[in-house]
């Protein structure tokens, strides 16, 4: 059996130990990737780095594991366990059987080390034991792990969701490949040339590609109910259609209710929140467009933030997304207005380094 790839991350508290771990992994013949921190900075925040490791393991669940570090390791494990498929455990000294059981019984795929509570000798022995121990594959443990998976539910939980606007299947494949290993949830824009002037790659194109993302399908199409079945076939996690794209949003939602994906409704910048108030009980989320749909690279319409505040007051527990013109100067304003997740297209793809752009945006909303 080949060795898994290892994704490593820490904040400043575990920086010194991380550097030693890299030497040990090289000695043991493991392929690994260091996701930071890349320097000691007492003001850094562990979620910014641990999230990258967890995202990578979640995206490569079958052939990777993660090793993260922090002061106690507890917060790091909590952050990692927010990601789909992650089973992170903590070790900061104590009986080694804990490490073995976490692998044999729980199939743990991330180890969080409390760097302030163990010396290098203990850390090296613990890491070696954890990596060498394999899952037992016993039926009772598989059954329990599957029950844990069921608790995760189908909803895409990412806060930053890249938006892909692709004209062809080839362009769609290229952009998905650029994001591979960086995050879990991606929005795919589906356009029909009728609701918006442009056309795009199709849901059938998406279904034919071999990626393991959680997809949000953003249907910028007339008669969206005709697309729901293809969303299901493409294993879309969340489907969002436009209030303005149908003469009868209620009827579209009734059709939507037959499918397993999460249900969302989007409104354009000039559509009032009150227009969708009758439908809020039937949807899991609302996507506020902060640009007019169909074209990437538009300027953020700041007036939409008042709509976010109005919607948050009207539906305090409803998941709210915002889409369009989101960048380093607008993302914090949107968060303060009440936005839960941020759909970003050109703000990511136009950057020289997508990974670094993601890190910088995550820092802005993690405070």
C-alpha positions in Angstrom: 0.0 0.0 0.0 1.4 3.4 -1.0 2.1 6.0 1.6 -0.5 8.9 1.8 0.5 12.4 1.0 0.7 14.6 4.1 -0.5 18.2 4.4 1.1 20.1 7.2 0.0 23.4 8.8 0.6 25.4 12.0 0.5 28.8 13.5 3.5 30.4 15.2 3.2 28.2 18.2 4.1 25.0 16.3 6.4 26.5 13.8 9.7 25.1 15.2 8.2 21.6 15.6 6.7 21.7 12.1 10.2 22.3 10.7 11.4 19.2 12.5 8.4 17.2 11.3 9.3 18.0 7.7 12.8 16.5 8.2 11.3 13.3 9.8 8.8 12.9 7.0 11.6 13.2 4.4 13.5 10.6 6.4 10.6 8.2 6.4 9.9 8.7 2.6 6.7 10.6 2.7 5.5 13.1 0.1 4.3 16.2 2.0 3.2 19.8 1.4 3.8 22.6 3.9 0.8 25.0 3.9 2.2 27.4 6.4 2.9 29.3 8.5 6.1 30.0 6.6 7.5 32.3 9.2 7.0 33.0 12.9 4.5 35.7 13.5 3.0 36.0 17.0 -0.1 37.8 15.5 -1.1 35.0 13.1 -4.3 33.0 13.5 -4.3 29.2 13.3 -7.6 28.9 11.3 -6.0 30.6 8.3 -3.5 27.7 8.0 -5.3 24.7 9.5 -8.2 25.4 7.1 -5.9 24.9 4.1 -4.7 21.6 5.4 -8.2 20.4 6.2 -9.5 21.5 2.8 -6.7 19.6 1.0 -7.3 16.4 3.0 -11.0 16.7 2.5 -10.4 17.1 -1.2 -8.1 14.1 -1.3 -9.8 11.9 1.3 -8.7 8.6 -0.1 -4.9 9.1 -0.3 -3.9 11.9 2.1 -3.7 12.8 5.8 -3.0 16.0 7.7 -0.7 16.9 10.5 -1.4 20.2 12.2 0.1 21.9 15.2 -0.7 24.6 17.7 -0.3 25.6 21.4 -2.6 22.8 22.7 -3.8 21.4 19.4 -7.4 21.6 20.5 -8.5 24.7 18.5 -6.7 23.3 15.5 -8.6 20.1 15.7 -11.9 22.0 16.1 -11.2 24.0 13.0 -10.2 21.0 11.0 -13.3 19.1 11.9 -15.5 21.8 10.3 -14.6 20.3 7.0 -16.4 17.5 5.3 -14.9 14.0 5.8 -12.3 15.2 8.4 -11.7 13.2 11.5 -9.1 15.1 13.4 -7.8 14.0 16.8 -5.5 15.7 19.4 -2.4 14.4 21.0 -0.3 16.4 23.6 1.2 13.5 25.5 -0.2 10.5 27.4 -0.8 6.9 26.6 0.2 6.0 23.0 -2.8 3.7 22.8 -4.9 6.8 22.2 -3.0 7.3 18.9 -3.4 3.7 17.8 -7.1 3.6 18.6 -7.8 6.8 16.7 -6.5 5.1 13.6 -7.6 1.5 14.2 -11.2 2.3 15.3 -11.9 5.9 14.1 -9.8 6.0 10.8 -8.6 9.5 11.9 -7.2 11.4 9.0 -5.7 14.4 10.7 -3.5 14.5 13.8 -3.3 17.7 15.8 -0.3 18.0 18.0 -0.1 20.3 21.1 3.3 21.7 20.4 3.6 23.4 23.8 3.0 20.2 25.7 5.3 17.6 24.1 9.0 17.5 23.4 10.5 16.6 20.0 11.2 13.0 21.0 7.7 12.4 22.1 6.3 14.2 19.0 8.4 12.1 16.6 7.4 8.8 18.3 3.8 9.8 18.3 3.7 10.8 14.7 5.5 7.7 13.6 3.1 5.4 15.5 0.0 7.3 14.1 1.2 7.1 10.5 2.2 3.4 10.8 -1.2 2.4 12.3 -3.9 1.5 9.8 -7.7 1.4 10.0 -9.0 -2.0 11.1 -11.8 -2.1 8.5 -13.9 -3.9 11.1 -17.7 -3.8 10.3 -18.6 -2.1 13.7 -16.1 0.7 13.1 -17.2 1.2 9.5 -20.8 1.4 10.6 -20.0 4.1 13.2 -17.9 6.1 10.8 -20.7 6.0 8.2 -23.1 7.3 10.8 -20.8 10.2 11.5 -20.7 10.9 7.7 -24.5 11.1 7.7 -24.3 13.8 10.4 -22.3 16.0 8.0 -25.3 16.5 5.7 -25.2 17.6 2.1 -24.8 21.4 2.5 -21.7 23.2 1.3 -20.4 24.8 4.4 -17.5 26.9 2.9 -17.4 30.6 3.5 -15.5 31.5 0.4 -16.9 29.9 -2.7 -15.1 30.4 -6.1 -17.4 31.1 -9.0 -16.5 29.5 -12.3 -17.9 31.0 -15.5 -16.8 28.8 -18.3 -18.0 28.8 -21.9 -16.8 25.3 -22.7 -16.3 21.9 -21.1 -12.5 22.4 -21.6 -12.5 25.7 -19.9 -14.6 24.3 -17.0 -12.1 21.4 -16.6 -9.2 23.9 -16.7 -10.6 26.1 -14.0 -11.6 23.3 -11.7 -8.1 21.9 -12.0 -6.6 25.2 -10.9 -8.7 25.0 -7.7 -8.0 21.3 -7.0 -6.7 20.8 -3.5 -7.4 24.4 -2.4 -11.0 24.1 -1.3 -14.1 21.9 -1.2 -17.1 24.0 -2.5 -17.3 25.6 -6.0 -20.1 27.5 -7.7 -20.7 26.7 -11.3 -22.5 29.3 -13.4 -25.0 27.8 -15.8 -26.2 30.3 -18.5 -28.7 29.7 -21.4 -28.3 32.9 -23.5 -31.9 33.8 -22.6 -32.0 35.0 -19.0 -28.5 36.4 -19.6 -26.9 37.0 -23.0 -24.1 34.6 -22.5 -24.0 30.8 -22.6 -21.9 28.4 -20.6 -20.7 24.9 -20.2 -23.6 22.6 -19.2 -24.5 20.5 -16.2 -23.9 17.4 -18.4 -20.4 18.7 -19.0 -20.0 19.1 -15.2 -21.3 15.6 -14.6 -18.8 14.1 -17.0 -15.7 15.6 -15.2 -13.9 13.6 -12.6 -13.7 16.0 -9.6 -14.8 15.6 -6.0 -16.0 19.1 -5.2 -19.3 20.1 -3.5 -21.0 22.1 -6.2 -23.3 25.1 -6.0 -25.1 25.4 -9.4 -26.0 29.0 -10.1 -28.8 28.7 -12.7 -28.9 31.9 -14.7 -31.5 30.4 -17.0 -35.1 30.8 -18.0 -37.5 28.0 -16.8 -35.0 26.8 -14.2 -37.2 23.8 -13.2 -36.1 22.1 -16.5 -32.5 22.0 -15.1 -33.1 20.5 -11.7 -32.9 16.9 -12.8 -29.5 17.5 -14.4 -28.4 19.2 -11.2 -29.2 16.0 -9.4 -27.4 13.9 -11.9 -24.3 16.1 -11.6 -24.4 15.5 -7.8 -24.9 19.2 -7.1 -24.9 20.1 -3.4 -26.9 23.3 -3.6 -28.9 24.6 -6.5 -29.8 28.3 -6.8 -32.2 29.8 -9.3 -33.2 33.4 -10.0 -36.5 34.8 -8.8 -36.5 36.9 -11.9 -36.1 33.9 -14.2 -39.6 32.5 -13.8 -43.2 33.8 -13.8 -44.0 31.5 -10.9 -41.2 31.0 -8.3 -43.5 29.1 -6.1 -44.2 26.5 -8.8 -40.4 26.2 -9.4 -39.8 25.6 -5.7 -42.5 22.9 -5.7 -40.6 21.1 -8.5 -37.3 21.7 -6.6 -38.7 20.1 -3.5 -38.6 16.7 -5.2 -34.8 16.7 -5.3 -32.2 16.1 -2.6 -29.9 19.1 -3.1 -30.1 22.2 -0.9 -32.5 24.8 -2.3 -31.5 28.4 -2.9 -33.1 31.5 -4.6 -31.2 34.5 -6.0 -32.2 38.1 -6.5 -30.7 40.7 -8.7 -29.5 44.1 -7.3 -32.8 45.8 -8.3 -35.2 43.2 -6.9 -36.5 44.0 -3.4 -36.2 41.5 -0.6 -39.9 41.7 0.0 -40.4 40.0 -3.4 -39.0 36.7 -2.0 -40.5 36.9 1.5 -43.3 34.5 0.6 -40.8 31.8 -0.4 -38.3 32.0 2.4 -39.7 29.0 4.2 -39.1 26.8 1.2 -35.5 27.6 0.6 -32.3 26.8 2.6 -30.4 29.9 1.4 -30.7 33.2 -0.4 -28.0 34.5 -2.8 -27.9 38.3 -3.1 -26.5 39.4 -6.4 -24.2 42.4 -5.9 -23.7 42.7 -9.7 -26.0 42.1 -12.5 -25.7 38.4 -13.6 -24.0 37.1 -16.7 -20.6 38.8 -16.8 -17.6 38.6 -14.6 -15.4 41.4 -13.4 -18.2 43.9 -12.6 -18.0 46.5 -9.8 -19.6 45.8 -6.5 -23.1 47.4 -6.1 -22.7 48.6 -2.5 -26.5 49.3 -2.1 -27.0 45.6 -2.0 -25.6 45.5 1.6 -28.8 47.2 2.8 -30.7 44.3 1.3 -28.5 41.9 3.2 -29.3 43.7 6.4 -33.0 43.7 5.6 -33.0 40.0 4.8 -31.0 39.1 8.0 -33.5 41.0 10.1 -36.4 39.2 8.3 -34.9 35.7 8.4 -32.2 35.7 11.2 -31.2 32.0 10.7 -31.4 31.8 6.9 -28.1 31.2 5.1 -27.2 34.3 3.0 -24.6 34.4 0.2 -23.4 37.3 -1.9 -22.2 37.1 -5.4 -20.4 39.7 -7.5 -17.5 42.2 -7.1 -16.3 40.6 -3.9 -12.7 41.4 -3.1 -10.4 42.5 -0.3 -12.2 45.9 0.0 -15.8 44.6 0.0 -15.7 41.2 1.7 -15.5 42.6 5.3 -18.3 45.0 4.6 -20.5 42.2 3.3 -19.6 40.1 6.4 -20.5 42.9 8.7 -23.9 43.3 6.9 -24.7 39.7 7.7 -23.4 37.6 4.8 -22.5 33.9 5.6 -20.7 33.0 2.4 -19.0 34.9 -0.4 -19.0 33.9 -4.0 -15.9 35.2 -5.8 -15.0 34.9 -9.4 -12.5 37.3 -11.0 -11.3 38.3 -7.6 -9.6 34.9 -7.4 -8.9 33.9 -11.0 -7.4 37.3 -11.8 -4.9 37.0 -9.0 -1.3 35.8 -9.6 -1.6 33.2 -6.8 -5.0 31.8 -6.1 -3.9 30.0 -2.9 -2.4 33.2 -1.5 -5.5 35.2 -2.5 -7.7 32.7 -0.6 -5.5 33.0 2.5 -5.7 36.8 2.4 -9.5 36.8 2.0 -9.9 34.2 4.8 -7.8 36.4 7.1 -10.2 39.3 6.5 -13.3 37.4 7.6 -11.7 35.3 10.4 -11.4 38.2 12.9 
